[in-house]
Amino acid sequence: MLKRLPYPFLCLLALLSSVVTQAQTTPAAIDPTQASIMKAMQWRNIGPFRGGRSVCVAGHPTERLVFYMGTTGGGAWKTENGGITWQNISDGFFKTGSVGAIAVSKSNPNILYVGMGEHTLRGNLSHGDGVYKSTDAGKTWKHIGLADTYHIGQVIIDPTNPDVVYVAALGHAFGPNEERGIFRTQDGGKSWKKVLYKNPNVGAIDLTIDPANPKTLYASTFEFRRFPWGVRSAGPGAGIHKSMDGGDTWTDITRNTGLPTGTNRGRIGLALSPSKPDRIWAIIEAENEQTGVYRTDDAGKTWQLVSQFADLFQRPWYYHHLAADPKDSETIWVLNIDMWKSKDGGKTYKKVDPPHGDNHQLWIDPNDTNRMVQANDGGGTVTFDGGKSWSSIYNQPTAQMYHVITDNKFPYRVYGAQQDNSTISVPSRSDYGAIYPDQNFDVGGGESGYIAFDKNDPSLIFAANHHWLTRLDLKTNQLKDVSVIPDDMYGYGSADLAYRFQWTYPVVTSPHNPKVLYATSQYVHRSTDQGASWQVISPNLSRSDPATLEKTPTMDDQSIGKDWGPIKRDNTGVEWYGTIFALAESPVKAGVLWSGSDDGYVQLSTDNGKTWKNVTPKAMPDFARISIIEPSPHDPATAYVAALKYKQDDFHPYLYKTSDYGKTWTKITQGIPEDEFTRVIREDPKRRGLLYAGTEKGMYVSFNDGARWQPLQLNLPVVPIHDLAIQDNDLVAATHGRSFWILDDLTVLHQLTDEVQKSAVHLFKPRPTVRFKAGLDPAIKPVPSGADELGKNPPNGVKVVYYLKEKPKGPISLAFLDASGQLIKSYKSALPVSTSASTSKDSSARSEMRQPTPPARRETLLPAEVGGNSFVWEDMRYPDPISLPNSVTHGRAKGPLAMPGNYKVQLTVDGKTYTQTFDIIKDPRIETTPEEFKQQFDMLINIRERINELRNGVLTIRKLRQQLDSASHSPNDPTVIELKDKLLRIEDALYQFRAKANQDLTNHPVRLNTKFTALGGFVESDDSKPTQQQKDQYNSLSKTLDEQLKSLENLKPTIQSKIRPNG
């Protein structure tokens, strides 16, 4: 064991490190050319759309359907329809994603204040950066200070003056700092004054105000500190304070009559009854069995204990929130794992069931107490009937995902565990055009664990859950426990566990033999029989400093260590320390195993676990958590480490690389800001040295093996990135607050070289594109409320990316050609000047149809911006048949889809043409042969040409009729009348001119135009050769069409004879 520095010295180092971190924060180094090219790429959110933790909510005082929610990783959200849908309102403005408090001004509801950094300080917390203000109901925001508060428990706005605001700031969770306590602004956030402060270890957690006399406030302070190995959630600094002059002075009333005695107190929640302002409730964690709900009826002078109902006080540092009914002074709400309501002043309680457990805040409308919004670990939820019914939490893409793994199926699926929920599998794309909730499913395990399986056959899925492990057989839906230690160890200290399985302990399969499964405690465990038995294949690979390993109190020794308690211990496995936190086997060489511990050791075995060597980077600070180890997919001697020390109040990034099996290491963080700690690093399997890193605030990319990083944020929200996976040339991100996101098509990054950046124009080679058909409808659709409520599919077509160093002098064009060079389709960057004949107006036809000419279809235009541009040949189709103005059909006649095969794309800029080849490939799930694709394509081409003949025939009939009408003959000429009647009969056979709207075709039968259109849809309904009946139908329709066109030809000589020269 290495000699450990004294704990006070560690604290000092942490404090100094924090100071240095703040001072050294620099923006990421950005290569402008690379950045301009990468702007052609976009992230997409695939869900899940089920809420993650929210700890703060607020409602609009007069607009009944408007509410706000703050999430602990996903920013601020707003609903304008009573919780049916939620929209993010902080993207593009907030610099961190964790929200601790949100408040709406009563006197001017357009003014909002948000305090950043969650106040439920659990092990996966995220910090904030102060206070933001909006003056337009959340449309725009401005940062107004208090950046170093990090965690804010409450924001209160003076009900009569929106410029007067109070903030209860907890401060840093993992170390001391000065910017904590109660802050006040009297000028709308232009300046702040610290009006209540205890010391660098004590912050403020709650605040309540008398709405009738806003000068009267009550505040609670909280002494809290997290460590990587423990949590201290009480101390002498916690207490209750009162101000009667708007915060200028405060009186400590912690020891007033009736309140708990003793030295230490934990978290205190406060609530003032607006209808009886001298009545205040306090929920207090206290020593000597004094924890309870207390009430004063004389403005804090004296108190009485009104309840010690145990269900109200579970994990007090995490809950302890109160809400007083604005109208009824006898009604008080207590939020804990469950939500409780008392109607007798806090003495007895009845449970109220919101959609999710773990409840944190309740806002009650002062004018209608049945109208409420509530925050819990499943998101925000609204009620209009006092809690009898609630809005859904399955409309919020704010899931906090831990790790991510993908399978090799098509489309590949994405798997992960969601904090406060379950594991989940989500498709990367859907046959339904969007990803619907019923396509997701649970895969066993629990909220925090790794997931592992054979990527080629994910029918047996292993998923961790705290310190357990399950195996799901998808063929039988049987879920079996295969835990290394099938025992419940909650509440035990690390020192008393034979095997310490941390909250998110690794579970991985071997990339060389998926039947080999690894799991880690402080040892590496291996199973070769699907978890039926386990073997230990390593010594203890952690530092295991005794000072970091908690001893469990016993009957004989009930003492609690200095880094825990001191009133209540809390050990779910998050605080188990001295464990292996990262494990990976080289995908290049079997038996090369890398291990990283949460207390700072990197260990290596090159002989399949027989022997191990400590290869910890010498420059890496002690006790850094090894978050991810990434063995290179190109070289067995190369590996990358993402480490972090934020749990010791050090927010620096720590990334390291070795190319010699850990003998030497290089720190590779240049370009990542010094206050963005790094959680994950991955190397691209296609391009060596192309690295991706996820930090607490976003995404970065390096093209030179970590020598320099730059943002890869693009449209990705500011959110913690906990893990990354690369699958099928896509980058998948597990965000801790915004669910899963995918950056489609990394081929641009693979091809982005110095030569490309020097080019005036560059056309990137498109990746192979699957001919994917997404035309099905799900069996159950959610209430339609917009595409934002569903996971997004990638663009369904060939994506073409091109780079323009300068603005082109004229329009650019993009042409798609088959392998022989024949043009299929082309597009331009500007609208054509001329209008085609097919869209010209035909007054005679309009008069017969009695319907307006529909607007011409808008032409698809190419982007031509300086930098990167992307265009999706989304339909991958040959040209459509010519249009027939004023025709009504079932469906739209389309050109055939391009067959799987080889194609070319040509970009023309200022007279110079650039060419790339690309492939369209068939859906891997189907077995259609090239010959069968050819049969389908040929029939669809023939159908298109027959439709062209038909429509040209109709246009000819219209022209001939117009010429007959214009000729100088008697209007009663029987020959002309007969000719026009014959023309009309032919036209009637070709298309149903009487129909004015689609369902008119139920009255006026469809004609050949619709029949051919429908046949085309039937033939291309899937990727297969035409059926015999489709061939027969084509022949029958073609015969009828030939007869009608022949009749038309036979009429032409007679008609020409009737058309005078001036006609």
KETORGU-878999 format. One record per residue (C-alpha): x, y, z. Coordinates in steps of 0.5 Angstrom, whole numbers, padded with zeros to 4 digits, always signed. Example, Ala and Ser with C-alpha at 12.3 -4.5 7.8 and 13.67 -1.06 7.14 Angstrom:
<pts>
+0025-0009+0016;+0027-0002+0014;
</pts>
This chain:
<pts>
+0000+0000+0000;+0003+0007-0002;+0003+0012+0004;-0003+0016+0005;-0002+0023+0006;-0006+0026+0012;-0013+0027+0011;-0013+0035+0013;-0007+0036+0008;-0012+0032+0003;-0017+0037+0004;-0012+0043+0003;-0010+0040-0003;-0017+0040-0006;-0019+0047-0004;-0012+0049-0007;-0014+0045-0013;-0021+0048-0014;-0018+0055-0013;-0013+0053-0019;-0018+0050-0023;-0022+0057-0023;-0017+0061-0025;-0014+0057-0030;-0021+0056-0034;-0019+0057-0041;-0024+0056-0048;-0022+0050-0052;-0018+0051-0058;-0022+0051-0064;-0019+0049-0071;-0024+0054-0075;-0023+0050-0081;-0025+0043-0078;-0030+0047-0074;-0034+0049-0080;-0034+0043-0084;-0036+0039-0078;-0042+0044-0077;-0045+0039-0083;-0046+0034-0078;-0052+0034-0073;-0054+0030-0066;-0061+0027-0066;-0064+0024-0059;-0067+0017-0059;-0070+0017-0052;-0072+0014-0048;-0078+0019-0047;-0079+0018-0039;-0077+0023-0034;-0070+0023-0030;-0070+0027-0024;-0073+0034-0022;-0072+0037-0016;-0075+0044-0017;-0082+0046-0020;-0086+0053-0021;-0093+0055-0024;-0095+0061-0027;-0099+0065-0022;-0105+0066-0027;-0104+0062-0034;-0107+0055-0031;-0103+0051-0036;-0096+0054-0036;-0091+0051-0031;-0084+0050-0031;-0079+0045-0029;-0072+0044-0027;-0068+0038-0028;-0061+0035-0025;-0058+0034-0032;-0062+0037-0037;-0063+0044-0036;-0070+0048-0035;-0077+0046-0038;-0083+0049-0040;-0090+0046-0041;-0096+0051-0044;-0101+0045-0044;-0101+0043-0037;-0096+0037-0037;-0098+0034-0044;-0092+0036-0047;-0085+0040-0044;-0080+0044-0048;-0073+0045-0046;-0072+0053-0045;-0065+0053-0043;-0061+0050-0049;-0056+0055-0052;-0056+0059-0046;-0054+0055-0040;-0047+0053-0039;-0049+0047-0034;-0055+0043-0034;-0056+0041-0027;-0062+0046-0024;-0063+0046-0017;-0069+0052-0016;-0073+0055-0021;-0078+0061-0019;-0083+0065-0023;-0085+0073-0021;-0092+0074-0018;-0092+0081-0020;-0089+0080-0027;-0089+0073-0029;-0085+0074-0035;-0079+0074-0030;-0076+0068-0028;-0070+0066-0024;-0066+0059-0024;-0061+0057-0019;-0056+0052-0022;-0054+0046-0019;-0058+0040-0016;-0059+0040-0008;-0060+0033-0008;-0053+0031-0007;-0053+0024-0008;-0047+0020-0011;-0048+0022-0018;-0050+0029-0017;-0048+0035-0022;-0046+0042-0020;-0048+0048-0023;-0046+0055-0025;-0050+0060-0021;-0056+0064-0023;-0060+0065-0029;-0065+0070-0031;-0071+0071-0036;-0075+0077-0037;-0079+0074-0043;-0082+0068-0040;-0076+0063-0041;-0075+0065-0049;-0068+0068-0047;-0063+0068-0041;-0058+0072-0038;-0053+0069-0033;-0053+0074-0027;-0047+0071-0022;-0046+0067-0016;-0042+0062-0021;-0038+0059-0015;-0044+0057-0011;-0045+0050-0015;-0051+0048-0011;-0057+0052-0010;-0063+0050-0006;-0068+0055-0006;-0069+0062-0010;-0075+0066-0007;-0077+0073-0011;-0080+0078-0007;-0088+0078-0009;-0088+0085-0010;-0082+0087-0013;-0078+0082-0018;-0072+0086-0017;-0071+0083-0010;-0069+0076-0010;-0066+0071-0005;-0062+0065-0006;-0060+0059-0001;-0053+0057-0004;-0051+0050-0001;-0044+0051-0004;-0039+0046-0007;-0041+0039-0005;-0034+0036-0004;-0030+0041-0001;-0030+0048+0003;-0032+0055-0001;-0034+0062+0001;-0039+0063-0004;-0045+0059+0000;-0050+0062+0005;-0056+0067+0003;-0055+0072-0002;-0060+0078-0004;-0060+0082-0010;-0064+0088-0010;-0063+0090-0017;-0065+0084-0021;-0058+0081-0021;-0054+0086-0023;-0050+0086-0016;-0051+0081-0010;-0050+0081-0003;-0048+0075+0002;-0053+0077+0008;-0053+0070+0012;-0046+0066+0012;-0043+0061+0017;-0037+0059+0015;-0034+0055+0008;-0037+0049+0010;-0044+0051+0012;-0049+0053+0006;-0056+0054+0006;-0061+0049+0004;-0068+0052+0004;-0072+0059+0005;-0079+0061+0006;-0082+0068+0006;-0088+0071+0008;-0092+0073+0002;-0096+0079+0006;-0090+0082+0009;-0084+0080+0005;-0079+0083+0010;-0080+0077+0014;-0076+0071+0012;-0074+0064+0015;-0068+0060+0012;-0064+0054+0014;-0057+0052+0014;-0054+0045+0012;-0047+0043+0014;-0046+0037+0008;-0040+0034+0005;-0039+0029+0000;-0033+0024+0000;-0031+0019-0006;-0032+0014+0000;-0037+0017+0005;-0042+0022+0006;-0043+0027+0012;-0050+0030+0012;-0050+0033+0019;-0046+0038+0023;-0047+0044+0028;-0047+0049+0023;-0054+0047+0021;-0060+0051+0024;-0066+0056+0023;-0065+0063+0022;-0070+0069+0022;-0070+0076+0019;-0075+0081+0019;-0072+0086+0015;-0071+0083+0008;-0065+0080+0010;-0061+0085+0013;-0060+0082+0019;-0061+0075+0022;-0063+0072+0028;-0061+0064+0030;-0067+0061+0033;-0064+0054+0032;-0065+0053+0040;-0071+0056+0041;-0076+0053+0046;-0078+0046+0043;-0073+0045+0038;-0068+0039+0038;-0062+0040+0043;-0056+0037+0041;-0050+0039+0037;-0051+0036+0030;-0057+0037+0026;-0058+0035+0019;-0062+0038+0013;-0068+0042+0015;-0074+0044+0011;-0078+0050+0012;-0086+0052+0010;-0089+0058+0012;-0097+0058+0012;-0099+0064+0008;-0106+0064+0011;-0103+0064+0018;-0096+0067+0017;-0094+0066+0024;-0095+0058+0023;-0088+0055+0020;-0087+0048+0020;-0080+0045+0020;-0077+0038+0018;-0071+0037+0022;-0066+0031+0022;-0063+0031+0029;-0059+0027+0034;-0062+0023+0040;-0068+0021+0037;-0071+0028+0036;-0072+0028+0028;-0079+0030+0026;-0084+0035+0024;-0084+0041+0028;-0089+0047+0028;-0089+0054+0031;-0095+0058+0032;-0092+0064+0034;-0087+0066+0029;-0081+0062+0031;-0081+0064+0038;-0083+0057+0041;-0084+0050+0037;-0087+0043+0038;-0086+0037+0036;-0092+0034+0032;-0090+0028+0028;-0084+0023+0028;-0088+0018+0023;-0082+0014+0020;-0084+0015+0013;-0083+0022+0013;-0075+0022+0015;-0072+0017+0010;-0065+0019+0008;-0067+0026+0010;-0061+0029+0007;-0064+0027+0000;-0071+0029+0002;-0074+0034+0007;-0078+0038+0003;-0085+0041+0006;-0090+0045+0002;-0096+0049+0006;-0103+0050+0003;-0104+0057+0001;-0111+0057+0004;-0111+0052+0009;-0107+0053+0015;-0108+0046+0017;-0105+0043+0011;-0098+0041+0010;-0095+0037+0005;-0088+0032+0006;-0084+0030+0001;-0080+0023+0002;-0080+0017-0002;-0087+0018-0002;-0091+0024-0002;-0096+0025+0005;-0101+0030+0006;-0103+0032+0013;-0110+0036+0014;-0109+0037+0022;-0103+0041+0022;-0098+0036+0021;-0100+0031+0026;-0103+0025+0022;-0101+0024+0014;-0105+0020+0008;-0101+0018+0002;-0102+0021-0004;-0099+0018-0010;-0096+0022-0016;-0093+0018-0022;-0086+0016-0019;-0083+0016-0012;-0077+0020-0009;-0081+0027-0009;-0077+0033-0008;-0081+0039-0009;-0089+0041-0009;-0091+0048-0012;-0099+0050-0010;-0103+0055-0014;-0105+0060-0009;-0111+0061-0012;-0113+0054-0013;-0110+0049-0009;-0112+0043-0013;-0107+0046-0019;-0100+0044-0017;-0094+0041-0020;-0089+0036-0017;-0082+0034-0018;-0079+0027-0017;-0074+0023-0019;-0078+0021-0025;-0079+0028-0028;-0084+0034-0027;-0092+0032-0026;-0098+0036-0026;-0105+0036-0023;-0111+0040-0023;-0115+0036-0018;-0111+0036-0012;-0107+0030-0013;-0112+0025-0015;-0109+0025-0022;-0103+0027-0025;-0100+0028-0032;-0095+0023-0035;-0087+0023-0034;-0087+0019-0041;-0086+0026-0045;-0079+0028-0042;-0073+0026-0045;-0069+0027-0039;-0066+0021-0037;-0060+0020-0033;-0056+0014-0037;-0050+0011-0034;-0047+0007-0039;-0048+0005-0046;-0047-0001-0050;-0050-0003-0057;-0051-0010-0061;-0049-0011-0068;-0056-0012-0071;-0060-0008-0076;-0062-0003-0074;-0057-0004-0068;-0060-0003-0061;-0058+0002-0056;-0058-0001-0048;-0057+0003-0042;-0059+0004-0035;-0063+0010-0032;-0062+0013-0026;-0068+0012-0021;-0071+0008-0026;-0069+0001-0030;-0065-0001-0036;-0068+0000-0042;-0066-0002-0050;-0068+0003-0055;-0068+0002-0063;-0063+0007-0066;-0068+0007-0072;-0075+0005-0073;-0079+0002-0078;-0085+0007-0076;-0081+0013-0078;-0080+0015-0071;-0078+0011-0065;-0084+0010-0061;-0084+0008-0053;-0087+0001-0055;-0081-0001-0058;-0077+0000-0052;-0076-0005-0047;-0073-0007-0040;-0067-0012-0040;-0066-0014-0033;-0061-0011-0028;-0063-0004-0025;-0062+0003-0025;-0054+0004-0025;-0051-0002-0028;-0047-0004-0034;-0050-0009-0039;-0046-0014-0043;-0048-0019-0048;-0046-0023-0054;-0046-0017-0059;-0048-0021-0065;-0053-0025-0061;-0056-0021-0055;-0061-0026-0053;-0058-0027-0046;-0057-0020-0043;-0053-0019-0037;-0055-0013-0033;-0052-0010-0026;-0057-0007-0021;-0053-0004-0015;-0049-0010-0012;-0053-0016-0016;-0053-0019-0023;-0059-0021-0027;-0059-0026-0034;-0065-0024-0038;-0066-0030-0043;-0070-0026-0049;-0073-0033-0052;-0076-0034-0045;-0077-0028-0042;-0074-0031-0036;-0070-0027-0031;-0065-0031-0027;-0060-0028-0021;-0053-0029-0023;-0050-0025-0018;-0043-0026-0016;-0045-0026-0008;-0053-0027-0008;-0053-0023-0002;-0056-0016+0001;-0051-0012+0003;-0054-0005+0004;-0052-0001+0010;-0045-0005+0011;-0039-0001+0011;-0033-0002+0005;-0029-0005+0011;-0033-0011+0012;-0035-0013+0005;-0031-0019+0003;-0033-0017-0004;-0034-0009-0006;-0039-0009-0012;-0039-0001-0013;-0046+0002-0015;-0044+0002-0022;-0039-0004-0022;-0037-0006-0029;-0040-0012-0033;-0037-0014-0039;-0036-0020-0044;-0029-0021-0048;-0029-0019-0055;-0026-0025-0057;-0030-0030-0053;-0037-0027-0052;-0038-0033-0047;-0033-0030-0042;-0036-0026-0037;-0032-0021-0033;-0035-0017-0027;-0031-0013-0022;-0031-0012-0014;-0024-0010-0012;-0022-0017-0015;-0024-0019-0022;-0029-0024-0023;-0029-0029-0029;-0035-0033-0031;-0035-0038-0037;-0042-0041-0036;-0046-0035-0037;-0046-0033-0029;-0047-0040-0026;-0040-0040-0023;-0035-0035-0022;-0027-0035-0021;-0023-0030-0018;-0017-0028-0023;-0014-0023-0019;-0011-0020-0013;-0014-0014-0010;-0013-0009-0015;-0015-0003-0011;-0011+0002-0007;-0016+0000-0001;-0013+0005+0004;-0016+0004+0011;-0018+0011+0012;-0023+0011+0006;-0026+0004+0008;-0032+0005+0013;-0033+0000+0018;-0040-0002+0020;-0043+0000+0027;-0044-0006+0031;-0048-0007+0038;-0041-0006+0041;-0038-0001+0037;-0043+0004+0035;-0038+0010+0033;-0039+0013+0026;-0033+0015+0022;-0031+0022+0021;-0033+0022+0014;-0040+0019+0015;-0046+0021+0019;-0046+0023+0024;-0053+0023+0026;-0055+0018+0020;-0051+0013+0016;-0053+0012+0008;-0049+0007+0005;-0053+0004-0002;-0046+0002-0005;-0045+0009-0008;-0040+0010-0002;-0037+0003-0002;-0030+0005-0004;-0023+0001-0006;-0026-0002-0012;-0025-0003-0019;-0029+0002-0023;-0027+0000-0030;-0025-0006-0034;-0023-0007-0041;-0020-0013-0045;-0016-0011-0051;-0020-0012-0058;-0014-0013-0061;-0010-0018-0057;-0014-0023-0053;-0012-0024-0045;-0009-0017-0045;-0014-0014-0039;-0014-0007-0036;-0017-0005-0030;-0018+0002-0026;-0020+0003-0019;-0024+0008-0016;-0018+0010-0012;-0013+0011-0017;-0010+0005-0019;-0009+0003-0026;-0007-0005-0027;-0005-0009-0033;-0005-0017-0034;-0002-0019-0041;-0003-0027-0039;-0011-0027-0039;-0011-0025-0031;-0005-0030-0029;-0001-0024-0027;-0002-0017-0026;+0002-0010-0026;+0001-0004-0023;+0002+0001-0029;-0001+0007-0026;+0001+0014-0029;+0006+0017-0025;+0003+0024-0026;-0004+0022-0025;-0006+0025-0018;-0007+0020-0012;-0014+0018-0011;-0017+0020-0018;-0022+0015-0020;-0021+0011-0027;-0028+0013-0030;-0026+0009-0037;-0020+0005-0040;-0021+0005-0047;-0016-0001-0050;-0014+0002-0057;-0018-0002-0063;-0012-0002-0067;-0006-0003-0062;-0005-0008-0056;+0000-0004-0053;-0004+0003-0053;-0010+0005-0048;-0013+0011-0046;-0015+0013-0039;-0021+0018-0037;-0020+0020-0030;-0023+0025-0025;-0023+0028-0018;-0029+0032-0018;-0031+0028-0012;-0025+0031-0008;-0027+0038-0011;-0022+0038-0017;-0025+0039-0023;-0019+0039-0028;-0020+0034-0034;-0015+0028-0033;-0014+0024-0040;-0008+0019-0041;-0005+0015-0046;+0000+0010-0047;+0003+0006-0053;+0008+0001-0049;+0003-0003-0044;+0003+0003-0039;+0011+0003-0038;+0010+0011-0040;+0004+0015-0040;+0002+0022-0043;-0003+0027-0041;-0007+0029-0047;-0012+0034-0045;-0010+0040-0049;-0016+0044-0051;-0021+0042-0046;-0023+0047-0041;-0019+0046-0034;-0026+0046-0031;-0029+0040-0035;-0027+0034-0032;-0027+0028-0036;-0032+0022-0036;-0030+0018-0042;-0025+0017-0048;-0026+0013-0054;-0022+0011-0060;-0025+0011-0067;-0025+0004-0070;-0024+0006-0077;-0019+0012-0076;-0013+0011-0071;-0012+0017-0067;-0019+0020-0068;-0021+0020-0061;-0028+0022-0057;-0028+0025-0050;-0034+0026-0046;-0034+0031-0040;-0039+0034-0035;-0041+0039-0040;-0041+0036-0047;-0037+0033-0052;-0030+0034-0055;-0026+0031-0061;-0018+0030-0063;-0016+0028-0070;-0009+0027-0067;-0009+0022-0062;-0010+0027-0056;-0005+0032-0058;-0011+0037-0058;-0018+0037-0057;-0024+0041-0060;-0031+0041-0059;-0036+0036-0062;-0042+0039-0059;-0046+0042-0065;-0053+0041-0063;-0052+0037-0057;-0055+0040-0051;-0050+0042-0045;-0051+0036-0041;-0046+0031-0037;-0043+0025-0042;-0042+0019-0038;-0041+0014-0043;-0040+0013-0051;-0040+0008-0056;-0039+0007-0063;-0043+0003-0068;-0044+0002-0075;-0040+0009-0076;-0044+0012-0071;-0043+0015-0064;-0047+0014-0059;-0047+0018-0052;-0050+0016-0046;-0052+0023-0043;-0054+0024-0035;-0060+0028-0036;-0062+0028-0044;-0063+0021-0045;-0059+0017-0051;-0056+0022-0057;-0053+0019-0064;-0048+0023-0068;-0050+0019-0075;-0044+0018-0080;-0037+0019-0077;-0034+0018-0084;-0033+0026-0085;-0029+0025-0079;-0025+0019-0082;-0024+0023-0088;-0022+0030-0085;-0015+0031-0087;-0010+0037-0087;-0011+0036-0095;-0018+0037-0095;-0018+0043-0090;-0013+0046-0095;-0018+0045-0101;-0022+0050-0104;-0028+0045-0105;-0028+0038-0102;-0034+0033-0104;-0033+0027-0098;-0035+0020-0100;-0042+0018-0098;-0042+0012-0093;-0046+0006-0096;-0053+0007-0095;-0058+0002-0093;-0064+0002-0097;-0069+0003-0091;-0076+0003-0092;-0080+0006-0086;-0087+0006-0088;-0090+0002-0082;-0095+0005-0077;-0094+0003-0070;-0100-0001-0067;-0101+0004-0061;-0099+0012-0062;-0099+0016-0057;-0103+0023-0056;-0101+0027-0062;-0097+0033-0060;-0091+0033-0064;-0085+0030-0067;-0081+0033-0061;-0084+0027-0057;-0081+0021-0060;-0074+0019-0062;-0072+0021-0068;-0070+0017-0074;-0064+0018-0078;-0065+0022-0085;-0067+0016-0090;-0063+0017-0096;-0056+0018-0098;-0052+0024-0094;-0047+0028-0098;-0043+0033-0095;-0039+0038-0098;-0034+0043-0096;-0034+0050-0099;-0028+0055-0097;-0031+0061-0100;-0038+0063-0102;-0039+0060-0109;-0040+0065-0115;-0046+0062-0118;-0051+0057-0116;-0048+0050-0115;-0051+0043-0117;-0051+0036-0114;-0052+0030-0119;-0053+0023-0118;-0052+0018-0123;-0052+0011-0124;-0046+0006-0125;-0046+0007-0132;-0046+0015-0131;-0053+0016-0133;-0056+0022-0129;-0062+0020-0124;-0063+0026-0121;-0060+0033-0120;-0061+0039-0115;-0059+0046-0115;-0057+0052-0110;-0062+0056-0113;-0069+0056-0116;-0070+0055-0123;-0072+0062-0127;-0077+0058-0132;-0083+0054-0131;-0084+0047-0134;-0090+0046-0138;-0093+0041-0134;-0095+0046-0129;-0098+0051-0134;-0105+0053-0132;-0110+0050-0136;-0117+0054-0136;-0121+0050-0140;-0119+0044-0135;-0120+0048-0129;-0127+0050-0131;-0129+0042-0132;-0126+0040-0126;-0128+0046-0122;-0122+0046-0117;-0116+0051-0117;-0110+0049-0119;-0105+0046-0113;-0099+0050-0112;-0093+0047-0116;-0089+0043-0111;-0083+0047-0108;-0076+0045-0111;-0071+0042-0106;-0065+0047-0106;-0058+0045-0104;-0054+0049-0098;-0048+0053-0101;-0046+0056-0095;-0038+0057-0093;-0036+0051-0089;-0039+0044-0089;-0046+0043-0092;-0050+0037-0092;-0055+0034-0097;-0059+0028-0096;-0062+0025-0103;-0068+0023-0098;-0072+0019-0103;-0066+0016-0107;-0071+0016-0113;-0071+0016-0120;-0075+0022-0123;-0083+0022-0122;-0088+0021-0127;-0090+0028-0130;-0095+0032-0126;-0102+0032-0128;-0105+0039-0126;-0112+0038-0122;-0112+0031-0122;-0114+0027-0116;-0111+0020-0114;-0110+0015-0109;-0103+0017-0107;-0098+0020-0111;-0094+0017-0117;-0087+0016-0115;-0081+0014-0119;-0078+0008-0117;-0073+0007-0111;-0065+0006-0114;-0063-0001-0113;-0058-0003-0109;-0051-0002-0113;-0046+0003-0114;-0047+0010-0116;-0044+0017-0117;-0045+0024-0114;-0042+0030-0118;-0042+0037-0114;-0041+0042-0119;-0038+0049-0116;-0036+0055-0121;-0035+0050-0127;-0031+0045-0124;-0034+0038-0122;-0032+0034-0116;-0034+0026-0116;-0035+0021-0111;-0037+0014-0112;-0042+0011-0106;-0046+0005-0105;-0053+0003-0104;-0054-0003-0100;-0060-0007-0099;-0063-0008-0092;-0059-0013-0088;-0065-0016-0086;-0068-0018-0092;-0066-0024-0097;-0068-0021-0104;-0063-0022-0109;-0060-0017-0114;-0064-0021-0120;-0071-0020-0116;-0069-0012-0115;-0068-0012-0122;-0075-0015-0124;-0078-0010-0119;-0074-0004-0121;-0076-0006-0129;-0083-0006-0127;-0083+0000-0123;-0080+0004-0129;-0085+0001-0134;-0091+0003-0129;-0088+0010-0129;-0087+0011-0137;-0094+0008-0138;-0097+0014-0133;-0093+0019-0137;-0096+0016-0143;-0103+0017-0140;-0102+0024-0137;-0099+0026-0144;-0105+0023-0147;-0109+0027-0142;-0105+0034-0143;-0106+0032-0151;-0114+0032-0150;-0114+0038-0146;-0110+0042-0152;-0114+0039-0157;-0121+0041-0154;-0118+0048-0153;-0116+0048-0160;-0123+0046-0162;-0126+0051-0157;-0122+0057-0161;-0123+0055-0168;-0128+0059-0172;-0134+0054-0173;-0141+0054-0171;-0141+0052-0163;-0147+0048-0165;-0143+0044-0171;-0145+0037-0169;-0138+0034-0171;-0135+0038-0166;-0140+0036-0161;-0139+0029-0162;-0131+0030-0163;-0131+0033-0156;-0135+0028-0153;-0131+0023-0155;-0125+0026-0152;-0128+0027-0146;-0130+0019-0146;-0123+0018-0147;-0121+0023-0142;-0126+0020-0137;-0122+0013-0138;-0116+0016-0137;-0117+0019-0130;-0123+0021-0126;-0124+0029-0127;-0130+0029-0123;-0127+0028-0117;-0125+0035-0113;-0122+0031-0107;-0119+0025-0105;-0126+0022-0102;-0130+0024-0108;-0127+0017-0111;-0132+0013-0107;-0137+0017-0111;-0134+0017-0118;-0130+0011-0119;-0122+0011-0120;-0119+0011-0127;-0113+0008-0130;-0109+0014-0127;-0110+0012-0120;-0110+0005-0122;-0103+0005-0125;-0101+0009-0119;-0104+0004-0114;-0100-0001-0117;-0094+0002-0117;-0095+0003-0109;-0097-0005-0109;-0090-0007-0113;-0086-0003-0108;-0089-0004-0102;-0083-0008-0100;-0076-0010-0103;-0078-0016-0107;-0080-0018-0114;-0087-0017-0117;-0092-0022-0115;-0095-0026-0121;-0102-0022-0120;-0098-0016-0120;-0095-0017-0127;-0102-0019-0129;-0105-0013-0127;-0100-0009-0130;-0101-0013-0137;-0109-0012-0136;-0108-0004-0135;-0103-0003-0140;-0108-0006-0145;-0113-0002-0143;-0109+0004-0144;-0106+0002-0151;-0114+0002-0153;-0115+0009-0150;-0109+0012-0153;-0110+0008-0160;-0117+0011-0160;-0114+0018-0159;-0109+0017-0164;-0115+0015-0169;-0119+0022-0167;-0113+0026-0169;-0114+0027-0176;-0121+0029-0176;-0120+0034-0170;-0114+0037-0174;-0119+0038-0180;-0124+0042-0176;-0118+0046-0173;-0118+0053-0178;-0111+0056-0179;-0113+0061-0174;-0114+0056-0169;
</pts>
